[in-house]
Structures are given as C-alpha cells and as structure tokens.
Amino acid sequence: MELVAHWRLSKQALIDLVFFCGVPIVLAVLSVVLGPYAATMGGAGATLYVLSLAIVPWCLTGLATQLVSKRAKGKLPLWLIAAIGAVVSGPFVSLYVYFVNSIASEIWPALDALRPATFGAEHLKSAALSEGRAIVLWIAFVVIFHETLDWERFAAPAKETGCEDRFQLSGAEWTAEDDALLRSLIGSGKPPRAIALEMKRTVGGIRARTAKLGLRNNRLGNTSAD
C-alpha cells in the first residue's frame, strides 16, 4: 500500500510538472512560430517574451484555482472551480502582462505597432477576447487532465476519503446487485474514478469487472471478456 501511495504521489507530481511547465511552453512555442513577434523581436527575443507571458500567468491562474478549490469544499464542479479561478486571477495577470509589456516596449519599440493603443476601444476589445479565450483554454486543460490522467490538483476536497473508506469493498466478491449498479453507472457515462468512489472499489477493480462482463464504454475504453 505504501508503494502504491508513493507511486500515486510521484505520478501526480509528474502531471503537475507537465501541466504547469509543459503546457504553457508548448503554447508559447506555437505562438512564436505562428505569431508576428519573431519578425519584430527576433527568434530569441520573441521566445523570451512569449514564455514570460505564458508560464507566469498560467501558474498565477493555477494558484488562484487552487485557492478556489479549497474554499469550494466539494460544492462546485471542477469546470466551475477552474472558471472562477481564471476570473479571480484576471486582475493579477493583467497587471503582470502590463509590466512585461512596458519593459518589452522599452527594448523593442516596434512592438507597440503589434498591439492596439492602451485603453483604447480596440485594446479593450482585444483584451476581452484574449481573456475569454484564456479562460476557455484553462478550463479545457484542467478538465482534460483530470478526466484522462486522474489529475487531483484541483479535485474537490469532498471527494477525498481515507483508503479504508474508499476501498472498503476492494477484493470483495461481486454480487448481482453490484453488477447491476456497475452497468447503470457505466450507462450513465461516469468515468472509472467516479464509479470506483461510488462503489468503494479500486479503479483497477472496476476496469477488470467491466472487462469480465463484456461491457463497453467510451470512458473505460473498449473492453472484452477475459
């Protein structure tokens, strides 16, 4: 059990690293390659500029979302927690972006030509669209990482229970009632983790029983009888 707990902790730490470093770096590289900054600032300058506008705001949003998650105490769905976290972090991210742009404009004066006039109508419109895209992107990545990788960084605290409670039926024989409940939960489209929590079994146990019953579900992947 200690080995499993250690592996789970290591896995979560690795997912944290990929989410908070890998994702913004990939997005920044795409922005450099597809955006107009390289022509004005050069490859190195554009990379440094875009990375500074990607990694720090991403982590600030993560911090705000973590605080919202702790305050929500399991009362809100994950997507809403992510949305509120993104909105809460907005003012802080805006101040940071303004600071970075001020420094960048001193180094690369031509950069101003790529951005609308500050506080003008075009600037406000561009800022609103950028904020909206950022919020949608943040929610999408948080939910995708949670659903596909069982990432628990912003998971609702109310769903966290002790190992004794979570897996108290682990290893127990499956009854007809258990099979009927499993079929019902799979039919409702719930992911393996949610089914395991509700049935107080491990995710591996749920997958094994699903395969043995010959059930199929998009969340569980295609399975067949042993």
Solvent accessible surface area in square Angstrom, and as a share of the most:
residue,aa,sasa,rsa
1,M,153,0.68
2,E,153,0.68
3,L,140,0.70
4,V,92,0.53
5,A,58,0.45
6,H,117,0.52
7,W,161,0.57
8,R,76,0.28
9,L,127,0.63
10,S,45,0.29
11,K,60,0.25
12,Q,22,0.10
13,A,58,0.45
14,L,107,0.53
15,I,11,0.06
16,D,24,0.13
17,L,106,0.53
18,V,68,0.39
19,F,0,0.00
20,F,36,0.15
21,C,52,0.31
22,G,28,0.27
23,V,13,0.08
24,P,1,0.01
25,I,73,0.37
26,V,87,0.50
27,L,50,0.25
28,A,2,0.01
29,V,74,0.42
30,L,90,0.45
31,S,43,0.27
32,V,21,0.12
33,V,106,0.61
34,L,146,0.73
35,G,28,0.27
36,P,73,0.46
37,Y,49,0.19
38,A,39,0.30
39,A,102,0.79
40,T,42,0.25
41,M,14,0.06
42,G,34,0.33
43,G,47,0.45
44,A,88,0.68
45,G,11,0.11
46,A,0,0.00
47,T,51,0.29
48,L,124,0.62
49,Y,10,0.04
50,V,12,0.07
51,L,47,0.24
52,S,30,0.20
53,L,45,0.23
54,A,19,0.14
55,I,52,0.27
56,V,58,0.33
57,P,14,0.09
58,W,25,0.09
59,C,53,0.32
60,L,56,0.28
61,T,14,0.08
62,G,3,0.03
63,L,107,0.53
64,A,10,0.08
65,T,0,0.00
66,Q,35,0.16
67,L,101,0.50
68,V,20,0.12
69,S,3,0.02
70,K,117,0.50
71,R,204,0.75
72,A,10,0.08
73,K,135,0.57
74,G,27,0.26
75,K,167,0.71
76,L,58,0.29
77,P,65,0.41
78,L,31,0.15
79,W,138,0.48
80,L,52,0.26
81,I,0,0.00
82,A,0,0.00
83,A,16,0.13
84,I,60,0.31
85,G,0,0.00
86,A,7,0.06
87,V,90,0.52
88,V,70,0.40
89,S,4,0.02
90,G,9,0.09
91,P,85,0.53
92,F,127,0.53
93,V,25,0.14
94,S,66,0.42
95,L,126,0.63
96,Y,50,0.19
97,V,44,0.25
98,Y,132,0.50
99,F,123,0.51
100,V,19,0.11
101,N,25,0.13
102,S,49,0.32
103,I,82,0.41
104,A,4,0.03
105,S,23,0.15
106,E,144,0.65
107,I,104,0.53
108,W,58,0.20
109,P,97,0.61
110,A,61,0.47
111,L,0,0.00
112,D,75,0.39
113,A,93,0.72
114,L,69,0.34
115,R,65,0.24
116,P,52,0.33
117,A,80,0.62
118,T,76,0.44
119,F,154,0.64
120,G,25,0.24
121,A,86,0.67
122,E,112,0.50
123,H,54,0.24
124,L,106,0.53
125,K,123,0.52
126,S,49,0.32
127,A,48,0.37
128,A,67,0.52
129,L,97,0.48
130,S,54,0.35
131,E,64,0.29
132,G,33,0.32
133,R,156,0.57
134,A,53,0.41
135,I,34,0.17
136,V,102,0.59
137,L,69,0.35
138,W,4,0.01
139,I,35,0.18
140,A,39,0.30
141,F,49,0.20
142,V,1,0.00
143,V,46,0.26
144,I,92,0.47
145,F,20,0.08
146,H,31,0.14
147,E,69,0.31
148,T,95,0.55
149,L,73,0.36
150,D,33,0.17
151,W,4,0.01
152,E,44,0.20
153,R,96,0.35
154,F,3,0.01
155,A,14,0.11
156,A,11,0.08
157,P,50,0.31
158,A,67,0.52
159,K,121,0.51
160,E,108,0.49
161,T,69,0.40
162,G,38,0.37
163,C,64,0.38
164,E,138,0.62
165,D,77,0.40
166,R,40,0.15
167,F,53,0.22
168,Q,104,0.46
169,L,71,0.35
170,S,57,0.37
171,G,81,0.77
172,A,45,0.35
173,E,157,0.70
174,W,51,0.18
175,T,68,0.39
176,A,81,0.63
177,E,126,0.57
178,D,29,0.15
179,D,22,0.11
180,A,59,0.46
181,L,74,0.37
182,L,0,0.00
183,R,119,0.43
184,S,70,0.45
185,L,13,0.07
186,I,9,0.05
187,G,68,0.66
188,S,79,0.51
189,G,28,0.27
190,K,74,0.31
191,P,29,0.18
192,P,12,0.08
193,R,26,0.10
194,A,33,0.25
195,I,0,0.00
196,A,4,0.03
197,L,41,0.20
198,E,86,0.39
199,M,10,0.04
200,K,72,0.31
201,R,9,0.03
202,T,46,0.27
203,V,38,0.22
204,G,48,0.46
205,G,25,0.24
206,I,0,0.00
207,R,106,0.39
208,A,62,0.48
209,R,43,0.16
210,T,0,0.00
211,A,18,0.14
212,K,122,0.52
213,L,45,0.22
214,G,35,0.34
215,L,25,0.13
216,R,158,0.58
217,N,23,0.12
218,N,153,0.78
219,R,115,0.42
220,L,12,0.06
221,G,32,0.31
222,N,132,0.68
223,T,28,0.16
224,S,75,0.48
225,A,66,0.51
226,D,154,0.80
